[in-house]
Amino acid sequence: MNRRTDIKKLEEHPLYPSCEWEGFYTYEGFAGKDKMDFYLEFMDGKITGFGEDAVGRFVWKGLYDKYQGTCSMVKHYTGKHQVFYSGYVDENGIWGKWFIAPFSTGGFHIWPRKEGKECNAEEISEEEIDVLEEKILEIEVEQLETIND
């Protein structure tokens, strides 16, 4: 299948908008919230995205079930570790737990950013596809280069 000739049909369910998101994560047993900003795309039960937080740049990959109201994602930090996220979706965003096996765990809450780019666009243009794929590829290449060093 040639992605250049196909038009991506994004998820239309209002709880799974493809756009810029924000939120925080917490560490179990510690006070405070660590902020994160990122872009998520929901399509055909799959989640992809990219962003940055205090730890560094990352790529999201995961799955969602709009009928069960759940999602599970992996946040891959460039040249670092992975964090596993599992949560439930409601009108306030996605809530749940994260963990880094076997040592660390905590909670998280993320939600679509209301300002700027409009969420829930039904289709994404080829130009937007190119930009997003380039950003994701750039971060994945950085991860591979770090592993190979």
N, C-alpha and C positions, 0 to 999 in steps of 0.2 A: 504494500500500500504506500503510495507516494504522499507524504504529508504536505508537500507543496501544493498539490491539486485538491486535497481534501479540506473542507471547512470544518474546523473543530466546533462541535456542539457542546457548549459548557452546560453544567448542571443547572437546571431551572428552579429547583427547590429553593425557597427563600432562606432556608437555614444553612445552605452551602454555597454562598456567593464566591465567585472567583474574582479576587481583588486584593487590595492591600489589607493586611490584618495587623493587629497589635495585641499586646497582652503581657502577662508576666508568668514567672514560675517561682516557686518557693522551695526551700530545702527543709525536709522533715527535721524538726528539732531546733530550727533556727528562725529567728524573726526576720522580717524583711521580704521584699519582693524584687526580683530582677526582671527588668523590662526587656521585651523583644519586639522587633518590627520586621515584617516580612510580607511576601506575596504568596498567596495560595491559589491553586487552580483545582477545581473539582470537575471531573468528567468521567462518566461511565464507571463509577465506583472507585476511581483512583484519585489520589491526591498527589500533586507535585508542587514545588515551590522553592523559594530561596529567601534568605534574609541575613540578619546580623543581630547579635546581642553582645553582652559584656564578655562572653567567652570567645566570640569570633564569628566569622562568616560560616553559613551552613546551607545545606540543601535539605528540603523535606521530600519524603516519599512515603506513601501510605495508601490505606483503603478506607472507604466510608460506606455505611449502609443507611440510606435515607429512610428505609422502612423501620429499622430498629433504632435509629437515632444515635448511632455510634460511629466512632472512627478510631483508627490506630495508625500511628505514624512513626517514622524514624527520622530523627534530626541528625544528619551527618555533618560534623564540624570539619572544616578544611584542615587536613593534617593532624586531626586529633581524634577524639572518641565519637561514639554514637550514643544517642539518648532515645529511649523508647517511650512513646506517649500513647496512652489509651484513655479515651474519654467519651462523654455523652454530649449530645447537641441539644440546645434549646434556644429560645428566642434571645438569650443573652450571650450566645456564643458556644464555645466548646470548653467543657470543664473536665478535669480528670487528674490522673496520676502520671508521673514520669518515673523512669528508673534507668540507672546505669548498672547493669549486672556486674557483680553481685553486691556492690557497696552502697550506692546512693539512691535516694528516692525523694519524692516531694510531690507537690500539687502544681496545677497550672490552670489558668483561665485565659482564653484568647477570644477575640471578637473582631468582626470586620470594622475597618476604619471608616468612619462616616464621611470624613472630609476628602476632598480630592477626587480621585478616579471613582466613577460610579460603579457600584457592585451590581451583580446579576445581569451583566450583558449576556444576551442570548448567544451571540457568536463573537469570535475573536478574529481580527483581521490577520492576513498573512504577515504583515509587518510586525504586529504584536507577537505573533508566534515566533518569528525570527529573533526578535529581541529577547524574549523569555528563554528560548532554547539556547541562545548564545550565552546568557547569564548562567544558566544551569550548567552548561558544558564547561564554561570557564571555571566554575567552582569545582566541578568533578575532576577536571584536569589538574587543578591545584592539589586536590586530594591525592591523586595518583602520583604526582611528582614528589609529594612529601613521603609517600609510602616507599617509593623507589630510591629515595636519598639515603 
